[in-house]
Amino acid sequence: VKPVPAVASMYGAVGLRQEPAPCLVGERTNANGSRQFRDLLLANDWDSMTVMGKLQARGGAHLIDLSTAYVGRSELADMSELVPRFAKQVRLPLVIDSTDPAVIRAALQRHGGRCVINSVNLEDGGTKLRQVAELARDYGAALICLAIDEKGMARTRARKLDVVRRLHDILTREFGLRDEDLIFDTLTFTVGSGDPGLRTAARETLEAVKAVAAEFPACQTILGVSNVSFGLAPAAREVLNSIFLAEAVANGLTMAIVNPAGIIPAFRIPGRERDLALAVLHDAAGDGSDLAAYMQAFSGTRKKSETGSDQAQTPAEMLHDKVLDGDRSGLEAILDALRHDSAPETIITDHLIAAMREVGELFGRGEMQLPFVLQSAEIVRAAVDLLKPHLGRKAAEQGPVVILATVTGDVHDIGKNLVRILFENNGYRVVDLGIKIDIDTMVRAAEEHGADIIGMSGLLVRSTQIMKENLEELLRRGLHPSVILGGAALTREFVENDLRALYGDRVHYAADAFDGLAVLDRIAKNTPARQTAGTEIRPVTGKGVQSSAPAVPACRRSVLESPTVWTPAFTGTRIVTLDPEALLDRIDTRVLFQARWGYKQGKRSDAEYADLLDREARPALARTRAQLARENLLDIRGVFGFFRCRSVGNELHLLDEEGRMIALFGFPRQQQEPGFCVADFFSAAREDVIALWAVTIGPRVANREAELMNANRYREYLHLHGLGIELAEAAAAETARRAVKEL
């Protein structure tokens, strides 16, 4: 008789194949997925955490998933403390949920039974997989394997199956693991977000489960069931999770990570709800209407509160959730219901702006990512647009006016645009002047719109000097509006020391958009909103404050001068041909996801953050890449050249063949030691050579960005703009590489 694959606690074995299927893995003792368990972990309440493991056993789980990864704590120490307690007190086998081989080893050493390791993948080509596979072999553990490779999370049936085949080959051939000990996760993605790129995700996963079960019948299959419904209301999630699980089991699923208490037997689900859920899972209509119909069916249902009791959601609560979830469905009906009891302006101030401020607080605590903030802003903007016909003119224009502009000589506007979105969705009226705006234009706009607040933005180091000159010009004209300054090159020290000494306490530094909102709120408390256009900016009052600029270190000839005489193969320029697909494959996704798109780790564990990137950032990258190709947005061009030059003080003079100056670059010198200047890196004693290059990805991307911003599609705008920046960076790096190689 062929043995049944099983794992064990110290008290007995549990088969990985259950009748009826599936084998259920309890998910409530996971610091990433359970707030209650995380709070107990932070309180070092080991006994209560162990009790949670026991309760899952009583709730119908066959195995217990244990994860202690949480930022700021030692995962190794916490796992070492908990595993022996679970081994002695919880009668079910353990699933060790960690990405750290050292933590996995410690857990296996402290548990007397046969465990499951969750999980391995091929994201790094197999380096970490091989470390964990050795542990599985040496300690006799079963192994959960995710369909992830160097290209990211597999999304189609074919890709999922290809990755599973690679995993199976490595684990069986190199490490001798049995098929019965391998558990393949073909990955679950949400179909509840409305993302067109994920409409077929559930269907692809179900088909992949069926394909894996057919090709590797002795192996196990597993899914994290609740991921499929992420973003939906609780009642809708329960039904969709339950139907998805039933469909997966019918396709051959043998195991599931799930909260057993949250699964409803399929026969107890009303026929209409079951049919609607099936339509969503299989993308029956193919146009997203299935999801809208499904959500509508649950829009009036009751939800469970955190205390466990049922309560009907009021329209105000539903609107609050719509903003936080970035969910536009049913918005008009909710607003119509609210207008029976509240004036439109009250809905805006007491509900929409209040919800948006909560979004800001979540962002500030690292609990919400920037793309989701923009998604919430889209909902607020849509709601305000729906309410505008019902607002009186005065109410529609309430809130102080803010003039926003990127300063002269600077074309960077992503930061300014995020500020505009945030300000507008918190009740302020924003006049966005655009990029490369001089102080005259700002002053005229402020006078025209009755604004007493100006926000200046800029990315370049030069822009900080322009901001200083703008403040000096305002003082020269006898004007003294409140000024908020922001930008990557700006520092709090420069604004609050140097510029405040010049302009007084009406100049403010904003580190980011949310910091700018906090500054604006403080200003607004002391600045009444003006309703009449043409009001002059507030003049300077009181005694002005003078400032003295720090002494600039003297120009020096440093030891940086090289004895090497460079002789390029040619002088002048050369055009570079750049392949868009090759550049897109070369972009730094870490910079793209974190710096450009704002998917930051915050308080998330490494595993939780990796899941966020796999669920949100990588699909967004795939969608945006497809958009670039579909809409023919790219026109990438590069050029580099070598030019004769000579260093003269803080300047670099470019020379023609006759030695005559044809161009001049002036560079700033560091204000503190060592007081270097870019010109120091070139020879003053003889002619030198400089390599210059320039690239563009073409104007069509910027034009499309402007269309998305004007259509209030903020999240798409952010994704397209961020990818465009990284693509330009990749083009510049490749052009520079070729120039250096040529030199």
Long-range contacts (C-beta under 8 A, 24 or more apart in sequence): 3-180, 5-142, 5-178, 5-180, 5-181, 5-218, 5-220, 6-114, 7-63, 7-93, 7-113, 7-114, 7-115, 7-116, 7-141, 7-142, 8-93, 8-113, 8-114, 9-87, 9-90, 9-91, 9-92, 9-93, 9-94, 9-113, 10-87, 10-88, 10-111, 10-112, 10-113, 11-91, 12-91, 13-93, 13-114, 14-62, 14-63, 14-92, 14-93, 16-142, 16-180, 16-183, 16-220, 16-254, 16-255, 17-220, 17-254, 18-62, 18-254, 20-249, 21-249, 21-253, 21-254, 22-245, 22-248, 22-249, 22-253, 22-254, 22-255, 22-256, 23-62, 23-63, 23-220, 23-254, 23-255, 23-256, 24-60, 24-61, 24-62, 24-63, 24-255, 24-256, 24-258, 24-260, 25-61, 25-62, 25-63, 25-64, 25-65, 25-95, 25-222, 25-255, 25-256, 25-257, 25-258, 26-53, 26-56, 26-57, 26-59, 26-61, 26-63, 26-64, 26-65, 26-92, 26-258, 26-259, 26-260, 27-65, 27-224, 27-226, 27-257, 27-258, 27-259, 28-52, 28-55, 28-56, 28-259, 29-53, 29-56, 29-64, 29-65, 29-66, 29-67, 30-65, 30-66, 30-67, 30-97, 31-67, 31-68, 31-69, 31-70, 31-605, 32-67, 32-69, 32-70, 32-604, 32-605, 32-607, 32-608, 32-611, 33-67, 38-70, 41-68, 41-70, 41-73, 41-78, 42-70, 42-73, 46-81, 46-82, 46-85, 47-85, 49-82, 49-85, 50-82, 50-85, 50-86, 50-89, 50-90, 53-86, 53-89, 53-90, 53-92, 54-89, 54-90, 56-92, 56-260, 57-90, 57-91, 57-92, 59-259, 59-260, 59-261, 60-260, 60-261, 61-92, 61-260, 62-92, 62-93, 63-92, 63-93, 63-94, 63-95, 63-116, 64-90, 64-92, 64-93, 64-94, 64-95, 65-95, 65-97, 65-118, 65-257, 66-94, 66-95, 66-96, 66-97, 66-107, 67-97, 67-98, 67-605, 67-607, 68-98, 68-103, 69-97, 69-98, 69-99, 69-100, 69-103, 69-605, 69-606, 69-607, 69-608, 70-603, 70-605, 71-601, 71-602, 71-603, 71-604, 71-605, 72-603, 75-100, 75-103, 75-605, 76-100, 76-102, 76-103, 76-106, 79-103, 79-106, 79-107, 80-106, 80-107, 80-110, 83-107, 83-110, 83-111, 84-110, 84-111, 86-111, 87-111, 87-112, 87-113, 95-144, 96-141, 97-607, 98-607, 99-128, 99-606, 99-607, 99-610, 101-128, 101-131, 101-132, 101-135, 104-132, 104-135, 105-135, 108-135, 108-139, 108-141, 109-139, 114-140, 114-141, 114-142, 115-139, 115-141, 115-142, 116-141, 116-142, 116-143, 116-144, 116-183, 117-141, 117-142, 117-143, 117-144, 118-144, 119-143, 119-144, 119-145, 119-146, 119-185, 120-144, 120-145, 120-146, 120-167, 121-145, 121-146, 121-147, 121-148, 121-149, 121-167, 122-148, 122-149, 122-150, 122-163, 122-166, 122-167, 123-148, 123-149, 123-150, 123-152, 124-150, 125-150, 126-170, 129-167, 129-170, 129-171, 130-170, 130-174, 130-175, 133-170, 133-171, 133-174, 133-175, 133-177, 134-175, 136-175, 136-177, 136-181, 137-175, 137-176, 137-177, 141-181, 142-181, 142-182, 142-183, 142-220, 143-171, 143-177, 143-181, 143-182, 143-183, 144-183, 144-184, 144-185, 144-222, 145-171, 145-182, 145-183, 145-184, 145-185, 146-185, 146-187, 147-184, 147-185, 147-186, 147-187, 147-208, 148-187, 148-614, 152-614, 152-618, 153-187, 153-189, 153-614, 153-618, 154-186, 154-187, 154-208, 155-187, 155-189, 155-201, 155-204, 155-619, 155-622, 156-204, 157-204, 157-207, 157-208, 157-211, 160-186, 160-187, 160-204, 160-205, 160-208, 160-211, 160-212, 161-208, 161-211, 161-212, 161-215, 164-208, 164-212, 164-215, 164-216, 165-215, 168-216, 168-219, 178-218, 179-216, 179-218, 179-219, 180-218, 180-219, 180-220, 182-216, 182-219, 182-220, 183-219, 183-220, 183-221, 183-222, 183-255, 184-212, 184-216, 184-219, 184-220, 184-221, 184-222, 185-221, 185-222, 185-223, 185-224, 186-212, 186-221, 186-223, 187-223, 187-614, 188-223, 188-224, 188-225, 188-227, 188-228, 188-244, 189-227, 189-228, 189-615, 189-619, 190-227, 190-228, 190-229, 190-230, 190-231, 190-615, 191-228, 191-229, 191-240, 191-280, 191-281, 191-283, 191-291, 192-228, 192-229, 192-230, 192-231, 192-232, 192-236, 192-237, 192-240, 192-291, 193-230, 193-231, 194-231, 194-288, 194-291, 194-327, 194-329, 195-619, 195-623, 196-288, 196-623, 197-619, 197-622, 197-623, 198-619, 199-283, 199-286, 199-288, 199-291, 200-283, 201-228, 202-228, 202-244, 202-280, 202-281, 202-282, 202-283, 203-281, 203-282, 203-283, 205-248, 206-247, 206-248, 206-251, 206-281, 207-251, 209-248, 209-251, 209-252, 209-253, 210-251, 210-252, 212-252, 213-251, 213-252, 213-253, 213-254, 214-252, 220-254, 220-255, 221-252, 221-253, 221-254, 221-255, 222-253, 222-254, 222-255, 222-256, 222-257, 223-248, 223-253, 223-256, 223-257, 224-257, 224-258, 225-256, 225-257, 225-258, 225-263, 226-258, 226-259, 226-262, 227-615, 228-281, 230-615, 231-325, 231-327, 232-295, 232-298, 233-295, 233-298, 233-299, 233-301, 233-303, 233-321, 234-303, 234-304, 235-298, 235-301, 235-302, 235-303, 236-294, 236-295, 236-297, 236-298, 236-301, 237-262, 238-262, 238-263, 238-264, 239-264, 239-269, 239-273, 239-274, 239-277, 239-298, 240-277, 240-280, 240-281, 240-294, 242-266, 242-269, 243-269, 243-274, 243-277, 243-278, 243-281, 244-277, 244-281, 247-278, 247-281, 272-297, 273-297, 292-329, 295-327, 295-329, 295-330, 296-329, 296-330, 299-329, 299-330, 299-333, 316-351, 319-347, 319-351, 319-352, 319-355, 319-383, 320-351, 320-354, 320-355, 320-358, 322-379, 323-352, 323-355, 323-356, 323-359, 323-376, 323-379, 323-380, 323-383, 324-355, 324-358, 324-359, 324-362, 324-376, 326-372, 326-375, 326-376, 326-378, 326-379, 327-379, 328-378, 328-379, 328-382, 331-379, 331-382, 331-383, 331-386, 332-386, 335-383, 335-386, 335-387, 339-387, 339-390, 344-387, 344-390, 344-391, 344-395, 345-391, 345-395, 345-398, 347-383, 347-387, 348-383, 348-384, 348-387, 348-427, 349-427, 352-380, 352-383, 352-384, 352-425, 353-380, 353-425, 353-426, 353-427, 355-380, 356-380, 356-425, 356-426, 357-426, 360-422, 360-426, 360-514, 360-517, 363-514, 364-514, 365-602, 365-603, 366-600, 366-601, 366-602, 366-603, 366-604, 367-602, 367-603, 369-598, 369-599, 369-600, 369-612, 369-616, 370-418, 370-597, 370-598, 370-599, 370-600, 370-718, 371-597, 371-598, 371-599, 371-616, 371-620, 371-715, 371-718, 371-719, 373-422, 373-598, 374-418, 374-421, 374-714, 374-715, 374-717, 374-718, 375-714, 375-715, 377-421, 377-422, 377-425, 377-714, 378-712, 378-713, 378-714, 378-715, 380-425, 381-421, 381-424, 381-425, 381-712, 382-712, 384-425, 394-531, 397-429, 397-531, 398-427, 398-529, 399-427, 399-428, 399-429, 399-529, 400-428, 400-429, 400-451, 400-452, 400-453, 400-520, 400-523, 400-524, 400-527, 400-528, 400-529, 400-530, 401-428, 401-429, 401-430, 401-431, 401-449, 401-450, 401-451, 401-452, 401-453, 401-529, 401-530, 402-428, 402-429, 402-430, 402-431, 402-451, 402-453, 402-454, 402-455, 402-520, 403-431, 403-433, 403-442, 403-445, 403-446, 403-449, 403-451, 403-453, 403-454, 403-455, 404-430, 404-431, 404-432, 404-433, 404-454, 404-455, 404-457, 405-432, 405-433, 405-434, 405-435, 405-437, 405-441, 405-442, 405-454, 405-455, 405-456, 405-457, 406-434, 406-435, 406-436, 406-437, 406-456, 406-457, 406-458, 406-463, 407-436, 407-437, 407-456, 407-457, 407-458, 407-463, 407-466, 407-467, 407-470, 408-436, 408-437, 408-438, 408-439, 408-466, 409-436, 409-460, 409-462, 409-463, 409-466, 410-435, 410-436, 410-457, 410-458, 410-459, 410-460, 410-462, 410-463, 410-466, 411-435, 411-436, 412-457, 412-458, 412-459, 412-460, 412-487, 413-457, 414-718, 414-721, 414-722, 414-725, 415-457, 415-459, 415-486, 415-487, 415-488, 415-512, 415-513, 416-455, 416-457, 416-486, 417-709, 417-717, 418-513, 418-718, 419-455, 419-457, 419-486, 419-510, 419-513, 419-516, 419-517, 421-513, 421-714, 422-513, 422-514, 422-516, 422-517, 423-516, 423-517, 423-520, 426-517, 426-521, 428-520, 428-524, 439-469, 439-470, 439-473, 439-474, 442-470, 443-474, 443-477, 443-479, 443-537, 446-481, 446-537, 447-534, 447-535, 447-536, 447-537, 448-533, 448-534, 449-533, 450-530, 450-531, 450-532, 450-533, 450-534, 450-535, 451-481, 451-530, 451-537, 452-481, 452-482, 452-527, 452-530, 452-537, 452-538, 453-481, 453-482, 453-483, 453-484, 453-520, 453-523, 453-524, 453-527, 454-481, 454-482, 454-483, 454-484, 455-483, 455-484, 455-485, 455-486, 455-510, 455-516, 456-483, 456-484, 456-485, 456-486, 457-485, 457-486, 457-487, 458-487, 458-489, 458-490, 459-487, 459-488, 459-489, 460-487, 460-489, 461-489, 461-668, 463-487, 463-489, 463-490, 464-489, 464-490, 464-494, 467-499, 468-498, 468-499, 468-502, 471-499, 471-502, 471-503, 471-507, 472-502, 474-503, 474-537, 475-502, 475-503, 475-540, 475-544, 478-539, 478-540, 479-536, 479-537, 479-538, 479-539, 479-540, 480-504, 480-506, 480-537, 480-538, 480-539, 480-540, 480-541, 481-506, 481-537, 481-538, 482-506, 482-507, 482-508, 482-523, 482-527, 483-507, 483-508, 484-508, 484-509, 484-510, 484-516, 484-519, 484-520, 484-523, 485-509, 485-510, 486-510, 486-511, 486-512, 486-515, 486-516, 498-547, 501-545, 501-546, 501-547, 502-545, 502-546, 502-547, 503-545, 504-544, 504-545, 550-671, 552-669, 552-671, 552-675, 553-669, 553-670, 553-671, 553-672, 553-673, 553-674, 553-675, 554-675, 555-649, 555-650, 555-669, 555-677, 556-675, 556-680, 557-680, 557-684, 558-674, 558-676, 558-680, 560-676, 560-680, 560-681, 561-680, 561-683, 561-684, 561-685, 562-683, 565-686, 566-688, 566-689, 566-743, 567-689, 568-642, 568-689, 568-691, 568-742, 568-743, 569-742, 570-642, 571-641, 571-642, 571-643, 571-644, 571-657, 572-641, 572-642, 573-639, 573-640, 573-641, 574-639, 574-640, 574-641, 574-742, 575-637, 575-638, 575-639, 576-637, 576-638, 576-639, 576-640, 576-695, 576-734, 576-735, 576-738, 577-638, 578-636, 578-637, 578-638, 578-695, 578-731, 578-734, 578-735, 580-628, 580-634, 580-636, 580-727, 583-636, 583-727, 583-730, 583-731, 583-734, 584-625, 584-628, 584-727, 584-730, 586-730, 586-733, 586-734, 587-723, 587-726, 587-727, 587-729, 587-730, 588-726, 588-729, 589-617, 589-618, 589-621, 591-726, 591-729, 592-621, 592-722, 592-723, 592-726, 593-617, 596-721, 596-722, 596-723, 596-725, 596-726, 597-718, 597-719, 597-722, 598-718, 620-719, 621-719, 621-723, 623-719, 624-719, 624-720, 624-723, 625-723, 627-720, 628-701, 628-723, 631-700, 631-704, 632-700, 633-698, 633-700, 633-701, 633-704, 634-697, 634-698, 634-700, 634-701, 634-727, 635-696, 635-697, 635-698, 635-699, 635-700, 636-695, 636-696, 636-697, 636-698, 636-727, 636-731, 637-695, 637-696, 637-698, 638-693, 638-694, 638-695, 638-731, 638-732, 638-734, 638-735, 639-693, 639-694, 639-695, 639-735, 640-691, 640-692, 640-693, 640-694, 640-735, 640-736, 640-738, 640-739, 640-742, 641-691, 641-692, 641-693, 642-689, 642-690, 642-691, 642-739, 642-742, 642-743, 643-689, 643-690, 643-692, 644-687, 644-688, 644-689, 645-682, 645-687, 645-688, 645-689, 645-690, 646-682, 646-683, 646-684, 646-686, 646-687, 646-688, 647-679, 647-680, 647-681, 647-682, 647-683, 647-684, 647-688, 648-679, 648-684, 649-679, 650-677, 650-679, 651-679, 652-678, 652-679, 652-682, 652-690, 654-690, 655-687, 659-687, 689-743, 691-736, 691-739, 691-740, 691-743, 693-732, 693-735, 693-736, 693-739, 694-735, 695-728, 695-731, 695-732, 695-735, 696-728, 696-731, 697-724, 697-727, 697-728, 697-731
